[in-house]
Amino acid sequence: MIKKISYSGNEGFALVLSIILLLAMSLIGGALIAISSGDHKANNASANYQQTFYVAEAGLLEGEKYVINTYKGDYDLATDLRDNGEHLNIFDESDEATVNNLITNTDMDPKTKNILPNISKCFDSFVDISKSKFRFAKLIKSNPSDPDLPVKFREKFYDHIGGDTLLTKVGVSELDKEKKILDDYYFEYFVTRRAEKVRYVVTGNSIRQTSGSVGAGGAKLGFEYTVYSCGLSDEDGDGLIVPLISTIILPED
């Protein structure tokens, strides 16, 4: 005798199970896409920060070079010697309004013909600076009658490294793509100097500051410069800004 089995009431079970499995797979797929997208954004942010950091370092080196070359003097190719250098002077103590004017000053430097940049966003990224006490170093003048201008500079990183020549030399195949990546980055730097001399000790080939005041003993006297540099991930400074600081001590004479 053949027993007849009835499946009454189970007709929609397979459909419901299929829908549940489809929803579960959709949720898992969406989660994997979200994780992948988050990782991609994190990697892009990390790469952007690293590149901006390198740009800030380039600005720091340029600021240090300006201070040191001013101290050593201009190099004369004819004689293979340097002219007599000098220390950078600093502006008199002033107030916050005067410092703000120097920060935003966009006059032309009569000596180099460079237009001074507005460095307000870079300056404000150094939260420990007190504007009422800050004293910019002064640019070296060609003529005594030239106005006093602050040491501050801005340059596109791609132009600074000679991007087209460099990328062609190293054999980058997708030149336009690499240029687009690097073309947005800029660096800015500005310089100050302590008004009073500091004491430092020469050890080997390095210079180590041992005190912030002048004292007795075998220490030498010098001037302490601070170079502030910013790497900017875009021209307007609305993106990522990486601030760096470097301190240099140079002999008084």
Secondary structure, DSSP 8 states (H G I E B T S, - for coil): -------TT-TTHHHHHHHHHHHHHHHHHHHHHHHHHHHHHHHHHHHHHHHHHHHHHHHHHHHHHHHHHHHH--EETTTTEE-------B-----HHHHHHHHH---B-TTT--B----HHHHHT-TT--TTT--BBB---SSTTS---B-EEEEEHHHHTTHHHHHHHTT-S-HHHHHHHHTT-EEEEEEEE-SS-EEEEEETTEEEEEESS--SSS-EEEEEEEEEEEEESSTTS-S-EEEEEEEEEEE--
